[in-house]
Amino acid sequence: MLALRLTRTAHLAVHLRRLLVAVGSAGTGFLLLCALGYALSHPDTPGAAALRLAWCAAPLAAAVQLAVAVARTDPGTRPRSGLSAIGLGPGRLMAVSATTTALSAVLGSVAALFLFLHLRGDLTGGPPSGRVAADALAVGQSLPAPAVLTLLVLVPVLASAAVAHTLRPRDTRPATATAPRGYGRFGAYGWGKARETFGAYGRFGSRTATVSAGSRAAGSVGVPPLERSRAGGRVGAGGTLQTQASDPRPSTPTDGAAETPGSTQTLDPQPEPTPAQTPHPPSTTALPWGIAVLAAGLTVETYTGNASAAPAPGTAPSAGVLVGWALTALGLALAGPGLTHLCGRLLQAARPGALRLLAGRVLMEESHRIGRPLGVVAAVAAAAYVAATVYDGDGPAFGPLATLGALLVAGCTVATLLTAAVAAKHARADTTDALLRLGAPPSTLRGAAAVRTAALLALFGPLTLIVAVLAALPLDH
Protein backbone atom coordinates (compact mmCIF):
# COMPACT_ATOMS: atom_id res chain seq x y z
CA MET A 1 0.00 0.00 0.00
CA LEU A 2 2.85 2.38 0.75
CA ALA A 3 4.34 1.76 -2.69
CA LEU A 4 0.97 2.50 -4.30
CA ARG A 5 0.60 5.75 -2.34
CA LEU A 6 4.11 6.88 -3.29
CA THR A 7 3.40 6.02 -6.92
CA ARG A 8 0.12 7.96 -6.92
CA THR A 9 1.46 11.10 -5.17
CA ALA A 10 4.70 11.42 -7.16
CA HIS A 11 5.56 14.34 -9.40
CA LEU A 12 5.05 14.38 -13.15
CA ALA A 13 8.74 13.81 -13.94
CA VAL A 14 8.77 10.74 -11.68
CA HIS A 15 5.67 9.38 -13.44
CA LEU A 16 7.32 9.91 -16.82
CA ARG A 17 10.41 7.98 -15.75
CA ARG A 18 8.26 5.14 -14.42
CA LEU A 19 6.32 5.20 -17.70
CA LEU A 20 9.63 4.69 -19.51
CA VAL A 21 10.24 1.60 -17.37
CA ALA A 22 6.78 0.31 -18.30
CA VAL A 23 7.44 0.93 -22.01
CA GLY A 24 10.76 -0.89 -21.83
CA SER A 25 9.11 -3.80 -20.05
CA ALA A 26 6.32 -3.90 -22.64
CA GLY A 27 8.72 -3.96 -25.57
CA THR A 28 10.88 -6.65 -24.01
CA GLY A 29 7.88 -8.78 -23.09
CA PHE A 30 6.50 -8.51 -26.62
CA LEU A 31 9.82 -9.65 -28.11
CA LEU A 32 9.92 -12.61 -25.71
CA LEU A 33 6.39 -13.61 -26.68
CA CYS A 34 7.32 -13.34 -30.37
CA ALA A 35 10.26 -15.66 -29.74
CA LEU A 36 7.84 -18.10 -28.11
CA GLY A 37 5.50 -17.82 -31.09
CA TYR A 38 8.36 -18.55 -33.49
CA ALA A 39 9.30 -21.64 -31.46
CA LEU A 40 5.69 -22.87 -31.61
CA SER A 41 5.48 -22.26 -35.37
CA HIS A 42 8.82 -23.97 -36.11
CA PRO A 43 9.11 -27.02 -33.86
CA ASP A 44 11.60 -28.63 -36.26
CA THR A 45 14.24 -25.85 -35.82
CA PRO A 46 14.86 -25.54 -32.08
CA GLY A 47 18.29 -23.97 -32.63
CA ALA A 48 16.94 -20.98 -34.51
CA ALA A 49 14.19 -20.50 -31.93
CA ALA A 50 16.71 -20.62 -29.08
CA LEU A 51 18.92 -18.09 -30.90
CA ARG A 52 15.98 -15.69 -31.27
CA LEU A 53 15.27 -16.06 -27.56
CA ALA A 54 18.93 -15.45 -26.74
CA TRP A 55 18.95 -12.23 -28.74
CA CYS A 56 16.18 -10.95 -26.45
CA ALA A 57 18.83 -10.71 -23.71
CA ALA A 58 20.00 -7.34 -25.08
CA PRO A 59 16.65 -5.51 -24.66
CA LEU A 60 16.12 -7.34 -21.37
CA ALA A 61 19.42 -6.03 -19.99
CA ALA A 62 18.67 -2.52 -21.29
CA ALA A 63 15.23 -2.50 -19.63
CA VAL A 64 16.67 -3.69 -16.30
CA GLN A 65 19.40 -1.05 -16.43
CA LEU A 66 16.79 1.65 -17.04
CA ALA A 67 14.72 0.39 -14.11
CA VAL A 68 17.74 0.60 -11.78
CA ALA A 69 18.58 4.13 -12.95
CA VAL A 70 14.99 5.28 -12.41
CA ALA A 71 14.88 3.70 -8.94
CA ARG A 72 18.03 5.55 -7.94
CA THR A 73 16.47 8.92 -8.81
CA ASP A 74 13.11 8.24 -7.16
CA PRO A 75 12.64 10.98 -4.52
CA GLY A 76 9.90 9.06 -2.71
CA THR A 77 12.25 6.28 -1.61
CA ARG A 78 15.26 8.45 -0.80
CA PRO A 79 16.57 7.94 2.77
CA ARG A 80 15.91 10.91 5.05
CA SER A 81 16.63 11.64 8.66
CA GLY A 82 13.88 10.63 11.04
CA LEU A 83 12.21 8.02 8.85
CA SER A 84 13.67 5.13 10.83
CA ALA A 85 11.64 6.21 13.85
CA ILE A 86 8.40 5.45 11.99
CA GLY A 87 9.62 2.17 10.55
CA LEU A 88 10.96 3.47 7.22
CA GLY A 89 14.60 2.58 7.52
CA PRO A 90 16.96 1.85 4.61
CA GLY A 91 15.74 -1.74 4.34
CA ARG A 92 12.08 -0.76 4.19
CA LEU A 93 12.76 1.97 1.62
CA MET A 94 14.68 -0.52 -0.48
CA ALA A 95 11.70 -2.88 -0.40
CA VAL A 96 9.34 -0.04 -1.36
CA SER A 97 11.55 0.93 -4.29
CA ALA A 98 11.75 -2.68 -5.51
CA THR A 99 7.97 -3.00 -5.23
CA THR A 100 7.41 0.22 -7.17
CA THR A 101 9.74 -1.00 -9.89
CA ALA A 102 7.92 -4.33 -10.03
CA LEU A 103 4.57 -2.55 -10.39
CA SER A 104 5.79 -0.49 -13.35
CA ALA A 105 7.31 -3.55 -15.03
CA VAL A 106 4.17 -5.64 -14.46
CA LEU A 107 2.10 -2.90 -16.10
CA GLY A 108 4.34 -3.10 -19.16
CA SER A 109 4.19 -6.91 -19.26
CA VAL A 110 0.39 -6.84 -19.18
CA ALA A 111 0.37 -4.31 -22.04
CA ALA A 112 2.70 -6.59 -24.03
CA LEU A 113 0.38 -9.56 -23.50
CA PHE A 114 -2.67 -7.62 -24.68
CA LEU A 115 -0.79 -6.34 -27.75
CA PHE A 116 0.39 -9.84 -28.64
CA LEU A 117 -3.10 -11.30 -28.29
CA HIS A 118 -4.57 -8.43 -30.32
CA LEU A 119 -2.14 -8.99 -33.19
CA ARG A 120 -2.94 -12.71 -33.14
CA GLY A 121 -6.64 -11.93 -33.42
CA ASP A 122 -7.56 -13.64 -30.14
CA LEU A 123 -9.23 -10.57 -28.66
CA THR A 124 -11.18 -9.54 -31.74
CA GLY A 125 -11.81 -13.00 -33.20
CA GLY A 126 -10.63 -11.88 -36.65
CA PRO A 127 -7.50 -12.48 -38.73
CA PRO A 128 -4.06 -11.36 -37.50
CA SER A 129 -3.23 -7.70 -38.02
CA GLY A 130 -0.04 -5.72 -38.14
CA ARG A 131 3.26 -6.12 -39.97
CA VAL A 132 4.60 -8.80 -37.62
CA ALA A 133 5.18 -12.08 -39.42
CA ALA A 134 2.55 -14.72 -38.85
CA ASP A 135 5.14 -17.32 -37.86
CA ALA A 136 6.23 -15.09 -34.93
CA LEU A 137 2.65 -14.89 -33.64
CA ALA A 138 1.85 -18.63 -33.79
CA VAL A 139 -1.54 -17.90 -35.33
CA GLY A 140 -4.01 -20.75 -34.89
CA GLN A 141 -2.05 -22.44 -32.10
CA SER A 142 -2.80 -22.39 -28.40
CA LEU A 143 -0.30 -20.62 -26.20
CA PRO A 144 1.09 -22.55 -23.21
CA ALA A 145 0.12 -20.55 -20.15
CA PRO A 146 3.18 -21.53 -18.02
CA ALA A 147 5.59 -20.44 -20.77
CA VAL A 148 3.76 -17.15 -21.30
CA LEU A 149 3.71 -16.42 -17.58
CA THR A 150 7.40 -17.29 -17.22
CA LEU A 151 8.43 -14.98 -20.04
CA LEU A 152 6.25 -12.10 -18.84
CA VAL A 153 7.57 -12.16 -15.26
CA LEU A 154 11.21 -12.06 -16.36
CA VAL A 155 11.42 -8.27 -16.57
CA PRO A 156 9.55 -7.53 -13.27
CA VAL A 157 11.52 -10.13 -11.31
CA LEU A 158 14.93 -9.21 -12.70
CA ALA A 159 14.28 -5.47 -12.44
CA SER A 160 13.07 -5.62 -8.83
CA ALA A 161 15.94 -7.94 -7.87
CA ALA A 162 18.48 -5.58 -9.47
CA VAL A 163 16.95 -2.58 -7.68
CA ALA A 164 16.99 -4.43 -4.34
CA HIS A 165 20.64 -5.38 -4.86
CA THR A 166 21.65 -1.86 -5.86
CA LEU A 167 19.77 -0.06 -3.07
CA ARG A 168 20.48 -2.59 -0.35
CA PRO A 169 21.51 -1.10 3.03
CA ARG A 170 25.25 -0.82 3.43
CA ASP A 171 27.39 -0.29 6.49
CA THR A 172 28.68 3.27 6.08
CA ARG A 173 30.91 3.13 9.15
CA PRO A 174 34.62 3.43 8.36
CA ALA A 175 36.39 0.12 8.40
CA THR A 176 38.86 -0.28 11.25
CA ALA A 177 41.73 -2.67 11.32
CA THR A 178 41.17 -5.31 13.96
CA ALA A 179 44.16 -6.83 15.63
CA PRO A 180 44.32 -10.61 16.04
CA ARG A 181 42.79 -11.87 19.20
CA GLY A 182 45.29 -12.84 21.83
CA TYR A 183 46.28 -12.58 25.47
CA GLY A 184 46.90 -9.15 26.89
CA ARG A 185 49.26 -8.22 29.65
CA PHE A 186 49.34 -10.52 32.65
CA GLY A 187 47.09 -13.04 30.92
CA ALA A 188 44.12 -10.74 30.27
CA TYR A 189 42.29 -12.30 27.32
CA GLY A 190 40.73 -9.95 24.82
CA TRP A 191 41.17 -7.92 21.67
CA GLY A 192 44.38 -5.93 21.94
CA LYS A 193 45.10 -2.90 19.80
CA ALA A 194 48.86 -3.29 19.92
CA ARG A 195 51.32 -5.82 21.25
CA GLU A 196 53.51 -4.78 24.12
CA THR A 197 57.16 -5.61 24.31
CA PHE A 198 58.76 -7.23 27.32
CA GLY A 199 59.23 -4.77 30.17
CA ALA A 200 57.09 -2.04 28.64
CA TYR A 201 54.70 -2.05 31.56
CA GLY A 202 57.46 -1.68 34.09
CA ARG A 203 59.14 1.34 32.55
CA PHE A 204 58.43 4.64 34.21
CA GLY A 205 55.54 6.58 32.71
CA SER A 206 54.89 4.24 29.80
CA ARG A 207 51.48 2.98 30.88
CA THR A 208 48.78 3.85 28.35
CA ALA A 209 45.70 5.56 29.68
CA THR A 210 42.63 7.09 28.13
CA VAL A 211 42.71 10.84 28.22
CA SER A 212 39.65 12.06 30.06
CA ALA A 213 38.51 15.46 31.17
CA GLY A 214 40.46 15.08 34.41
CA SER A 215 43.67 14.22 32.59
CA ARG A 216 43.28 17.27 30.36
CA ALA A 217 42.82 19.38 33.45
CA ALA A 218 45.89 17.77 34.92
CA GLY A 219 47.81 18.76 31.81
CA SER A 220 47.63 22.48 32.67
CA VAL A 221 50.69 24.53 33.43
CA GLY A 222 50.10 24.62 37.14
CA VAL A 223 50.34 20.88 37.66
CA PRO A 224 53.81 19.42 38.23
CA PRO A 225 55.31 17.34 35.43
CA LEU A 226 55.30 14.18 37.58
CA GLU A 227 51.54 14.41 38.16
CA ARG A 228 51.00 15.00 34.45
CA SER A 229 52.99 11.89 33.63
CA ARG A 230 50.84 9.81 35.97
CA ALA A 231 47.69 11.27 34.44
CA GLY A 232 48.18 10.26 30.85
CA GLY A 233 51.67 10.15 29.33
CA ARG A 234 55.41 10.49 29.61
CA VAL A 235 57.26 13.62 30.60
CA GLY A 236 59.65 14.86 27.97
CA ALA A 237 62.44 17.37 28.15
CA GLY A 238 61.40 20.70 29.56
CA GLY A 239 58.25 19.36 31.21
CA THR A 240 56.26 18.80 27.99
CA LEU A 241 53.61 16.11 27.87
CA GLN A 242 54.28 13.75 24.99
CA THR A 243 51.71 11.64 23.17
CA GLN A 244 51.29 7.96 23.77
CA ALA A 245 53.27 5.51 21.72
CA SER A 246 50.13 3.62 20.71
CA ASP A 247 48.57 6.69 19.06
CA PRO A 248 49.89 6.95 15.48
CA ARG A 249 48.67 10.55 15.06
CA PRO A 250 50.66 13.24 16.87
CA SER A 251 48.49 15.76 18.62
CA THR A 252 48.72 19.37 17.53
CA PRO A 253 48.04 22.54 19.56
CA THR A 254 44.48 23.65 19.12
CA ASP A 255 45.08 27.36 19.67
CA GLY A 256 47.40 27.73 16.68
CA ALA A 257 50.34 28.89 18.84
CA ALA A 258 53.79 27.49 18.28
CA GLU A 259 54.88 24.81 20.67
CA THR A 260 57.65 25.81 23.06
CA PRO A 261 59.70 23.58 25.32
CA GLY A 262 57.95 24.92 28.37
CA SER A 263 54.43 24.65 27.06
CA THR A 264 51.97 21.87 27.69
CA GLN A 265 50.34 19.86 24.86
CA THR A 266 47.02 18.20 25.52
CA LEU A 267 45.86 14.99 23.96
CA ASP A 268 42.65 15.98 22.21
CA PRO A 269 41.36 13.09 20.12
CA GLN A 270 40.70 14.00 16.50
CA PRO A 271 37.24 13.13 15.23
CA GLU A 272 36.83 10.39 12.69
CA PRO A 273 35.52 11.46 9.26
CA THR A 274 31.87 10.82 8.71
CA PRO A 275 30.69 8.90 5.65
CA ALA A 276 29.52 12.15 4.06
CA GLN A 277 32.99 13.66 4.46
CA THR A 278 34.81 10.63 3.12
CA PRO A 279 35.68 11.18 -0.56
CA HIS A 280 34.45 8.69 -3.11
CA PRO A 281 37.20 6.29 -4.19
CA PRO A 282 38.48 6.66 -7.76
CA SER A 283 36.55 4.69 -10.33
CA THR A 284 39.68 3.36 -12.06
CA THR A 285 39.90 -0.05 -10.41
CA ALA A 286 37.73 -1.76 -13.05
CA LEU A 287 39.45 -0.11 -16.03
CA PRO A 288 42.00 -2.93 -16.65
CA TRP A 289 39.23 -5.53 -16.34
CA GLY A 290 37.07 -3.61 -18.78
CA ILE A 291 39.88 -3.41 -21.32
CA ALA A 292 40.56 -7.14 -20.93
CA VAL A 293 36.89 -8.07 -21.38
CA LEU A 294 36.63 -5.74 -24.39
CA ALA A 295 39.65 -7.38 -26.03
CA ALA A 296 38.19 -10.82 -25.31
CA GLY A 297 34.87 -9.85 -26.89
CA LEU A 298 36.51 -8.55 -30.05
CA THR A 299 38.62 -11.72 -30.24
CA VAL A 300 35.61 -14.01 -29.90
CA GLU A 301 33.67 -12.04 -32.48
CA THR A 302 36.60 -12.11 -34.91
CA TYR A 303 37.06 -15.87 -34.70
CA THR A 304 33.35 -16.69 -34.92
CA GLY A 305 32.71 -14.10 -37.64
CA ASN A 306 35.50 -15.42 -39.85
CA ALA A 307 34.32 -19.00 -39.36
CA SER A 308 30.71 -18.29 -40.38
CA ALA A 309 29.12 -16.56 -43.31
CA ALA A 310 27.10 -13.37 -43.24
CA PRO A 311 23.57 -13.73 -41.84
CA ALA A 312 20.99 -14.73 -44.41
CA PRO A 313 17.78 -12.74 -44.93
CA GLY A 314 15.36 -13.19 -42.06
CA THR A 315 17.97 -14.76 -39.74
CA ALA A 316 20.04 -13.44 -36.86
CA PRO A 317 23.84 -13.62 -36.51
CA SER A 318 25.36 -16.70 -34.93
CA ALA A 319 25.62 -17.41 -31.23
CA GLY A 320 29.37 -16.72 -31.26
CA VAL A 321 28.77 -13.22 -32.60
CA LEU A 322 26.19 -12.70 -29.87
CA VAL A 323 28.70 -13.78 -27.19
CA GLY A 324 31.35 -11.50 -28.70
CA TRP A 325 29.02 -8.50 -28.75
CA ALA A 326 27.92 -9.20 -25.18
CA LEU A 327 31.54 -9.30 -23.98
CA THR A 328 32.32 -6.12 -25.91
CA ALA A 329 29.39 -4.28 -24.34
CA LEU A 330 30.35 -5.57 -20.87
CA GLY A 331 33.94 -4.41 -21.36
CA LEU A 332 32.86 -0.92 -22.38
CA ALA A 333 30.48 -0.75 -19.41
CA LEU A 334 33.24 -1.79 -17.00
CA ALA A 335 35.76 0.63 -18.51
CA GLY A 336 33.31 3.56 -18.64
CA PRO A 337 33.83 4.88 -15.08
CA GLY A 338 37.60 4.63 -15.36
CA LEU A 339 37.63 6.37 -18.74
CA THR A 340 35.41 9.15 -17.40
CA HIS A 341 37.70 9.58 -14.41
CA LEU A 342 40.72 9.65 -16.73
CA CYS A 343 39.00 12.26 -18.88
CA GLY A 344 38.54 14.46 -15.83
CA ARG A 345 42.21 14.14 -14.91
CA LEU A 346 43.31 15.00 -18.45
CA LEU A 347 41.20 18.15 -18.36
CA GLN A 348 43.17 19.34 -15.33
CA ALA A 349 46.58 18.71 -16.88
CA ALA A 350 49.00 21.39 -18.12
CA ARG A 351 48.22 24.31 -15.78
CA PRO A 352 44.42 24.41 -15.98
CA GLY A 353 42.33 27.49 -15.50
CA ALA A 354 39.20 27.81 -13.43
CA LEU A 355 36.98 26.47 -16.20
CA ARG A 356 38.98 23.32 -16.94
CA LEU A 357 39.63 22.72 -13.27
CA LEU A 358 35.92 22.88 -12.43
CA ALA A 359 34.98 20.67 -15.37
CA GLY A 360 37.64 18.10 -14.53
CA ARG A 361 36.72 17.92 -10.85
CA VAL A 362 33.06 17.40 -11.68
CA LEU A 363 33.90 14.61 -14.14
CA MET A 364 36.07 12.86 -11.56
CA GLU A 365 33.33 13.12 -8.96
CA GLU A 366 30.59 11.92 -11.33
CA SER A 367 32.60 9.14 -12.96
CA HIS A 368 30.95 6.45 -10.82
CA ARG A 369 27.51 7.81 -11.68
CA ILE A 370 27.61 8.45 -15.44
CA GLY A 371 30.59 6.34 -16.50
CA ARG A 372 28.80 3.02 -16.86
CA PRO A 373 25.81 4.42 -18.81
CA LEU A 374 28.30 6.18 -21.09
CA GLY A 375 30.08 2.89 -21.74
CA VAL A 376 26.78 1.16 -22.54
CA VAL A 377 25.77 3.95 -24.93
CA ALA A 378 29.15 3.61 -26.66
CA ALA A 379 28.57 -0.14 -27.03
CA VAL A 380 25.10 0.47 -28.51
CA ALA A 381 26.49 3.06 -30.93
CA ALA A 382 29.16 0.58 -32.04
CA ALA A 383 26.50 -2.10 -32.53
CA ALA A 384 24.42 0.34 -34.59
CA TYR A 385 27.41 0.98 -36.84
CA VAL A 386 27.93 -2.75 -37.28
CA ALA A 387 24.23 -3.26 -38.05
CA ALA A 388 24.31 -0.46 -40.62
CA THR A 389 27.38 -2.06 -42.21
CA VAL A 390 26.05 -5.63 -42.32
CA TYR A 391 22.36 -4.86 -42.98
CA ASP A 392 22.94 -2.50 -45.90
CA GLY A 393 21.03 -2.34 -49.18
CA ASP A 394 22.54 -5.57 -50.54
CA GLY A 395 22.49 -7.40 -47.21
CA PRO A 396 19.80 -9.25 -45.30
CA ALA A 397 16.47 -7.68 -44.52
CA PHE A 398 16.09 -5.80 -41.24
CA GLY A 399 12.63 -6.98 -40.18
CA PRO A 400 10.10 -5.28 -37.91
CA LEU A 401 11.06 -7.32 -34.83
CA ALA A 402 14.74 -6.51 -35.30
CA THR A 403 13.83 -2.84 -35.72
CA LEU A 404 11.78 -2.95 -32.54
CA GLY A 405 14.63 -4.58 -30.64
CA ALA A 406 17.15 -2.02 -31.90
CA LEU A 407 14.91 0.92 -31.02
CA LEU A 408 14.20 -0.56 -27.62
CA VAL A 409 17.89 -1.05 -26.75
CA ALA A 410 18.87 2.39 -28.06
CA GLY A 411 15.98 4.14 -26.31
CA CYS A 412 16.56 2.44 -22.96
CA THR A 413 20.30 3.13 -22.95
CA VAL A 414 19.90 6.80 -23.91
CA ALA A 415 17.14 7.22 -21.30
CA THR A 416 19.42 5.63 -18.70
CA LEU A 417 22.22 8.05 -19.55
CA LEU A 418 19.90 11.06 -19.35
CA THR A 419 18.48 9.83 -16.04
CA ALA A 420 21.97 9.40 -14.61
CA ALA A 421 22.93 12.89 -15.83
CA VAL A 422 19.87 14.40 -14.13
CA ALA A 423 20.69 12.51 -10.92
CA ALA A 424 24.27 13.81 -11.04
CA LYS A 425 23.00 17.36 -11.52
CA HIS A 426 20.75 17.04 -8.49
CA ALA A 427 23.61 15.54 -6.45
CA ARG A 428 25.83 18.57 -7.04
CA ALA A 429 23.04 21.12 -6.52
CA ASP A 430 24.52 22.24 -3.19
CA THR A 431 27.91 22.81 -4.80
CA THR A 432 26.35 24.79 -7.62
CA ASP A 433 24.43 26.99 -5.16
CA ALA A 434 27.60 27.57 -3.16
CA LEU A 435 29.49 28.65 -6.27
CA LEU A 436 26.71 31.06 -7.21
CA ARG A 437 26.71 32.51 -3.69
CA LEU A 438 30.47 33.03 -3.93
CA GLY A 439 29.99 35.11 -7.08
CA ALA A 440 30.63 32.64 -9.87
CA PRO A 441 28.75 33.77 -13.00
CA PRO A 442 26.23 31.31 -14.47
CA SER A 443 28.09 31.48 -17.78
CA THR A 444 31.07 29.82 -16.11
CA LEU A 445 28.92 26.90 -14.99
CA ARG A 446 27.44 26.56 -18.47
CA GLY A 447 30.90 26.73 -19.96
CA ALA A 448 32.12 23.99 -17.62
CA ALA A 449 29.19 21.81 -18.70
CA ALA A 450 30.09 22.40 -22.36
CA VAL A 451 33.73 21.54 -21.68
CA ARG A 452 32.71 18.30 -19.95
CA THR A 453 30.48 17.31 -22.87
CA ALA A 454 33.18 18.11 -25.43
CA ALA A 455 35.80 16.16 -23.47
CA LEU A 456 33.58 13.09 -23.19
CA LEU A 457 32.77 13.22 -26.91
CA ALA A 458 36.46 13.60 -27.74
CA LEU A 459 37.30 10.49 -25.69
CA PHE A 460 34.35 8.19 -26.29
CA GLY A 461 33.77 9.14 -29.94
CA PRO A 462 37.03 7.76 -31.39
CA LEU A 463 36.88 4.80 -29.01
CA THR A 464 33.40 3.89 -30.21
CA LEU A 465 34.45 4.22 -33.85
CA ILE A 466 37.51 2.00 -33.34
CA VAL A 467 35.48 -0.69 -31.58
CA ALA A 468 32.78 -0.52 -34.27
CA VAL A 469 35.26 -0.89 -37.11
CA LEU A 470 37.01 -3.82 -35.43
CA ALA A 471 33.66 -5.50 -34.72
CA ALA A 472 32.41 -5.02 -38.28
CA LEU A 473 35.51 -6.37 -40.01
CA PRO A 474 34.78 -10.12 -39.54
CA LEU A 475 31.13 -9.73 -40.57
CA ASP A 476 31.65 -7.64 -43.70
CA HIS A 477 32.58 -10.41 -46.14
Secondary structure, DSSP 8 states (H G I E B T S, - for coil): -HHHHHHHT--HHHHHHHHHHHHHHHHHHHHHHHHHHHHHH-TT-HHHHHHHHHHTHHHHHHHHHHHHHHHHT-GGG---TTSGGGT--HHHHHHHHHHHHHHHHHHHHHHHHHHHHHHHTTTTSS---SSS-HHHHTTTS---HHHHHHHHTHHHHHHHHHHHHHT-----S--------EE-GGG-EE--SS---TTTTTSTT-------HHHHHHTSTTS-HHHHHHHHS-B-GGG-B---TT-SS----TT-----TTS-----------TTTS----TTTTHHHHHHHHHHHHHHHHHHHHHS----TT----HHHHHHHHHHHHHHHHHHHHHHHHHHHHHT-SS--HHHHHHHHHHHHTHHHHHHHHHHHHHHHHHHHHHHHHSSTTS----HHHHHHHHHHHHHHHHHHHHHHHHHHHHTHHHHHHHHHTT--HHHHHHHHHHHHHHHHHHHHHHHHHHHHHHHTTT--
